[in-house]
Amino acid sequence: MIAPLFRRGRLALCVAALLALVAGCDKEPEKPEPPKVDTYTKASWEELPATSDPDLLAGFRAWRSACARLAKDPVWSAACTSAGQVAEDPAEIRTWFKAQLEVYSLRNARNSPQGLITGYYEPVYAGSLKRSKQSTVPVYGIPDDMIVVALDGLYPELKGKRLRGRLEGRVLKPYDDAASIRSNGVDAPVLAWLSDPMDLQFLQIQGSGRIQLDNGRQLRIGYADQNGHPYRPVGRWLVEQGQLKQEEVSMGKIRDWAKANPQRVPELLASNPSYVFFGLNPDSNEGPRGSLNVPLTAGYSVAIDRKVIPLGSLLWLSTTRPDGSPVIRPVAAQDTGGAIAGEVRADLFWGTGAEAGELAGNMKQQGQIWLLWPKGVPLPSTAAAQPQASKSQG
């Protein structure tokens, strides 16, 4: 029996070797890695498209408004000091731009300078400080039982990353998702009450807003924290359900669908597990404060991806309004957003109220972005510009 077993063993080895050889022949050769793309491509001032504004004054003012916050920033401190000495004269400001800053075209992973430019705004919704038959949707502050764990103390490479959860015994469990919070409530202060759950959803997407009270006062609220679950656009769910086409998605279309399908609104909202908690802001007529904690300037403040563009940066934006008219101007990177991710990506703040909301809701344009970076300062690196928790979802 030894010889037949030996022969069968040799045969098995030969078959295995043959199969391995055949598999090796069928295997596609490994594809070479695509060439690395420079996110920041050096450009000249002459390559920039001409501004659609009369001059650079408005964009310069919007950026300089954050200099008090940037005074100790090693990137912008010197530029801010010199900017404070520039007269508000268009010719002097243009001279300052060229003397202080270098131009870099932002490129995406496909080496394209084209990207997506959207808009956001500060909504105003009717509400009440007390629950009533009409006002039944709570606007929550930060829950008392939510624990936030910063990870960068032990792991610097996780700078800006946060874990959010609730203690159950000695175990930290994920915090409730949005559907659970809406169904079961949460251990948190109620700042105000709204009448429409879609108002709260859009308020969470924008990250800040005003609540119009019966006595004429407008209660100002802003992003305070988030439940730790990923943001998923409700518009994407409508597309997946065949309710809207991708090119049709806008805040107006989403609200129209919700009004026509009230019985499915809970299902729509459950598709986004993220939930934003708010804090009260002082009453004032200034713009809402973004992630840089300075008032945003309508038309000149943008939310960006901090992995690519550090907060406080000065940018040159070239895009269009929804009607096709050009928007070419310097803008200030003063905010972030959960849906704002990518090299050539920005969310342009349009202001407060219904008119700004109409413009922001229809804003889904192609555009280009140039980083205007201080001369002699090393370019940002994706390792050094990790994002913190964004102030909004949109």
C-alpha positions in Angstrom: 0.0 0.0 0.0 2.9 2.3 0.4 3.7 2.7 -3.3 0.1 3.6 -4.4 -0.2 6.1 -1.6 3.1 7.6 -2.6 2.0 7.8 -6.2 -1.3 9.4 -5.2 0.6 11.9 -3.1 2.9 12.8 -6.0 -0.2 13.1 -8.2 -1.9 15.4 -5.7 1.2 17.6 -5.5 1.4 17.8 -9.3 -2.2 18.7 -9.6 -1.9 21.4 -6.9 1.2 22.8 -8.7 -0.6 22.8 -12.0 -3.6 24.6 -10.5 -1.3 27.1 -8.9 0.4 27.7 -12.3 -3.0 28.1 -14.0 -4.2 30.5 -11.3 -0.9 32.4 -11.7 -1.5 32.6 -15.5 -5.1 33.8 -15.0 -4.2 36.5 -12.5 -4.0 39.9 -13.9 -0.7 41.7 -13.4 -0.8 44.2 -10.6 -1.7 47.7 -11.8 0.9 50.4 -11.0 -0.2 53.0 -8.5 -1.5 56.1 -10.1 0.9 59.0 -10.0 0.7 61.2 -7.0 -1.2 64.4 -7.6 0.0 67.7 -6.0 -3.0 69.2 -4.2 -1.4 72.6 -4.3 -0.1 73.5 -7.8 1.8 76.7 -8.0 0.2 79.4 -10.1 0.7 83.1 -10.9 -1.5 86.1 -10.1 -2.0 86.5 -13.9 -3.6 83.1 -14.1 -6.4 84.0 -11.7 -9.7 84.9 -13.4 -10.7 88.6 -13.0 -12.9 89.3 -10.0 -16.6 89.8 -10.6 -16.6 92.3 -7.7 -15.7 96.0 -8.3 -12.5 95.4 -6.2 -11.0 93.2 -3.5 -12.3 95.2 -0.6 -15.2 93.0 0.6 -13.2 89.8 0.5 -10.3 91.4 2.2 -12.5 92.8 5.0 -14.1 89.4 5.5 -10.8 87.6 5.9 -9.3 90.4 8.1 -12.3 90.2 10.4 -10.7 87.0 11.8 -7.3 88.4 12.4 -7.9 88.8 16.1 -8.4 85.0 16.2 -5.4 84.4 14.0 -3.0 86.7 15.9 -1.1 83.8 17.4 -1.3 81.5 14.3 2.2 81.1 13.0 0.8 80.9 9.4 -1.2 84.1 9.5 0.2 86.3 12.3 2.6 88.2 10.1 0.1 88.7 7.3 -2.5 89.8 9.8 -0.2 92.4 11.3 0.7 93.9 7.9 -3.0 93.7 6.8 -4.0 95.8 9.8 -1.8 98.6 8.4 -3.3 98.6 4.9 -5.7 101.4 4.1 -9.0 100.4 2.7 -8.1 101.5 -0.8 -8.6 99.0 -3.7 -5.2 99.7 -5.2 -3.3 99.3 -1.9 -5.2 96.1 -1.1 -4.3 94.6 -4.5 -0.7 95.6 -3.9 -0.8 93.9 -0.5 -2.2 90.7 -1.9 0.6 90.4 -4.4 3.3 91.4 -1.9 2.2 89.0 0.8 0.7 86.0 -0.8 1.5 83.3 -3.3 -1.1 81.5 -5.5 -1.8 77.8 -5.5 -4.4 76.1 -7.6 -6.2 73.3 -5.7 -6.4 70.0 -7.6 -8.4 66.9 -6.8 -7.2 63.2 -6.9 -7.8 63.2 -10.7 -5.6 66.2 -11.1 -8.6 68.3 -12.0 -9.1 71.9 -10.8 -12.9 71.6 -11.0 -14.9 70.9 -7.9 -18.3 71.3 -6.3 -19.4 74.6 -4.8 -22.6 74.6 -2.7 -24.3 77.1 -0.5 -25.6 77.4 3.1 -27.4 80.1 5.1 -28.9 81.0 8.5 -32.6 79.9 8.5 -35.4 81.6 10.4 -38.2 79.4 11.6 -41.3 80.1 13.7 -41.2 78.6 17.2 -41.9 78.9 20.8 -40.2 78.7 24.2 -42.9 76.4 25.4 -44.5 73.3 24.0 -47.9 73.8 22.5 -50.3 72.1 20.1 -48.5 73.7 17.2 -45.0 73.6 18.5 -44.1 69.9 19.3 -40.6 69.5 17.9 -37.9 70.0 20.6 -34.6 71.8 19.8 -32.2 70.1 22.2 -29.1 71.4 23.9 -26.2 69.1 24.8 -27.4 66.0 26.6 -26.4 65.7 30.2 -25.5 62.0 29.8 -23.4 62.2 26.6 -19.7 61.7 27.1 -17.2 63.1 24.6 -13.7 61.4 24.5 -10.8 63.2 22.8 -8.3 60.8 21.3 -5.4 63.0 20.4 -4.1 63.1 24.0 -2.7 59.6 23.4 -2.8 59.4 19.6 -1.6 62.7 18.0 -2.4 61.3 14.6 -6.1 61.4 15.6 -6.1 65.1 16.3 -9.7 66.4 16.2 -11.3 63.0 16.4 -13.9 62.5 19.1 -15.9 59.6 20.5 -19.4 60.3 21.7 -21.3 57.8 23.8 -23.2 57.0 27.0 -21.9 55.0 30.0 -23.7 51.7 30.7 -22.0 50.4 33.8 -18.3 50.7 33.0 -18.8 50.4 29.2 -19.0 53.3 26.8 -21.8 52.6 24.3 -22.5 54.6 21.1 -25.0 57.4 21.8 -28.5 57.2 20.4 -29.1 57.7 16.7 -31.4 60.4 15.4 -34.4 58.1 15.1 -34.1 57.0 18.7 -33.7 60.6 19.9 -36.9 61.6 18.0 -38.9 58.6 19.3 -37.7 58.5 22.9 -36.4 61.9 23.7 -33.1 62.6 25.4 -31.8 63.8 28.7 -31.1 67.3 27.5 -32.4 70.9 28.0 -35.0 72.0 25.4 -34.0 75.4 24.0 -37.2 75.9 22.0 -40.0 74.1 20.2 -40.6 74.1 16.4 -43.8 73.1 14.6 -42.2 71.2 11.6 -39.7 68.3 11.9 -38.3 69.3 8.6 -37.4 72.7 10.0 -35.3 71.0 12.6 -33.6 68.8 10.0 -32.7 71.8 7.9 -31.6 73.7 11.0 -29.2 70.8 11.8 -27.9 70.7 8.2 -27.1 74.5 8.3 -25.7 74.3 11.8 -27.2 77.6 13.0 -30.3 79.6 12.8 -32.9 81.8 14.4 -36.2 81.0 15.9 -38.9 83.6 15.5 -40.9 83.9 18.7 -44.4 85.3 19.1 -43.2 88.4 21.0 -41.0 89.4 18.0 -37.7 88.3 19.4 -35.4 86.1 17.4 -33.7 83.4 19.4 -30.3 82.7 17.9 -28.9 79.2 18.2 -25.8 77.5 16.9 -24.1 74.1 16.7 -22.9 72.9 20.1 -22.2 69.1 19.5 -23.4 66.0 17.7 -24.4 62.5 18.6 -21.3 60.8 16.9 -23.2 59.1 14.1 -22.3 59.7 10.5 -24.2 62.3 8.5 -26.1 60.9 5.5 -28.0 63.4 3.3 -31.8 62.9 3.2 -31.7 63.9 -0.4 -29.6 60.9 -1.2 -32.2 58.6 0.4 -34.9 60.2 -1.8 -32.8 59.5 -4.9 -32.2 55.9 -3.7 -36.0 55.5 -3.2 -36.7 56.7 -6.7 -38.5 59.8 -5.4 -36.2 62.4 -6.9 -33.6 62.4 -9.6 -30.1 63.3 -8.5 -30.1 66.6 -10.5 -33.4 67.6 -8.8 -32.2 67.4 -5.2 -32.5 70.8 -3.4 -33.9 72.0 -0.1 -37.0 73.2 -1.8 -37.6 69.8 -3.5 -37.0 67.9 -0.3 -39.5 70.1 1.6 -42.1 69.8 -1.2 -41.8 66.0 -1.0 -42.2 66.0 2.7 -45.3 68.1 2.5 -46.8 65.7 -0.1 -45.8 62.6 1.9 -46.2 63.4 5.6 -46.6 59.8 6.5 -43.1 59.0 5.2 -41.3 61.9 6.9 -40.2 59.7 9.8 -38.7 57.2 7.3 -37.0 60.1 5.5 -35.5 61.5 8.7 -34.4 58.1 10.0 -32.2 57.7 6.9 -29.8 60.3 8.5 -28.6 58.9 11.9 -26.7 62.1 12.7 -28.3 64.5 15.2 -27.0 68.0 16.1 -27.4 69.6 19.5 -27.5 73.4 19.8 -26.5 76.2 22.2 -27.9 79.7 22.6 -26.0 82.6 21.0 -26.2 86.2 22.1 -28.8 88.3 20.4 -27.2 90.5 17.7 -27.4 91.4 14.0 -24.1 89.9 13.2 -23.7 86.7 11.1 -23.7 83.3 12.8 -20.3 82.2 14.1 -18.6 79.4 12.2 -15.9 76.9 13.3 -13.4 79.7 13.6 -15.7 81.5 16.1 -16.0 84.7 14.1 -19.2 86.1 12.5 -19.6 84.8 9.0 -19.9 87.4 6.2 -22.6 86.8 3.6 -21.1 86.0 0.2 -17.5 86.0 1.5 -17.2 83.3 4.1 -16.9 79.6 3.1 -17.0 76.3 4.9 -14.1 74.0 3.7 -12.4 70.6 4.4 -9.8 71.3 7.1 -7.8 68.3 5.9 -7.0 70.4 2.8 -7.5 74.1 3.7 -6.7 75.3 7.3 -9.3 77.5 8.9 -8.5 81.2 8.5 -7.1 80.8 5.0 -7.7 83.3 2.2 -9.0 81.8 -1.0 -9.8 82.9 -4.5 -13.1 81.4 -5.6 -14.4 81.1 -9.2 -18.0 79.7 -9.6 -21.5 80.8 -10.6 -24.8 81.5 -9.0 -27.6 79.1 -9.8 -28.7 81.5 -12.5 -25.3 81.3 -14.1 -24.0 84.8 -13.2 -20.3 84.7 -12.1 -19.0 84.7 -8.5 -15.3 85.4 -8.7 -13.8 86.9 -5.6 -11.5 86.4 -2.5 -13.3 84.5 0.2 -12.3 83.5 3.8 -12.2 79.9 5.1 -14.0 80.4 8.4 -16.2 77.3 8.8 -16.4 73.6 8.3 -19.3 71.1 7.6 -19.9 67.4 7.8 -20.7 67.1 4.1 -17.8 69.4 3.0 -15.0 67.0 2.0 -12.5 67.1 -0.8 -9.7 69.1 -2.3 -11.8 71.4 -4.5 -14.9 71.8 -2.3 -16.5 74.7 -0.6 -19.8 75.8 0.9 -20.5 79.5 0.4 -22.5 81.3 3.1 -25.3 83.4 1.7 -26.7 85.1 4.7 -29.9 85.0 6.8 -33.6 84.4 5.9 -35.7 83.1 3.0 -34.0 84.8 0.1 -30.6 83.5 1.2 -32.1 80.1 1.7 -33.5 80.0 -1.8 -30.1 80.9 -3.2 -28.2 78.4 -0.9 -30.7 75.6 -1.6 -30.3 75.8 -5.4 -26.5 76.2 -5.2 -24.8 73.2 -6.7 -22.2 74.6 -9.1 -18.9 73.7 -10.6 -16.0 75.9 -9.5 -12.3 76.3 -8.9 -10.4 77.4 -5.8 -7.0 78.9 -5.4 -5.2 79.0 -2.0 -3.7 82.4 -1.3 -0.8 81.4 1.0 1.7 83.6 2.9 5.1 83.8 1.2 7.8 81.9 3.0 5.4 79.7 5.0 5.4 75.9 4.3 2.2 74.7 2.6 -0.3 72.9 4.7 -0.1 69.1 4.9 -3.0 66.7 5.2 -1.3 65.2 8.3 -1.2 68.6 10.0 -4.7 69.8 9.1 -6.9 67.2 10.6 -10.5 68.5 11.0 -12.2 69.0 14.3 -15.9 68.2 14.8 -17.7 70.3 12.3 -20.3 72.8 13.3 -22.9 71.5 10.9 -23.9 68.7 8.7 -24.2 70.6 5.4 
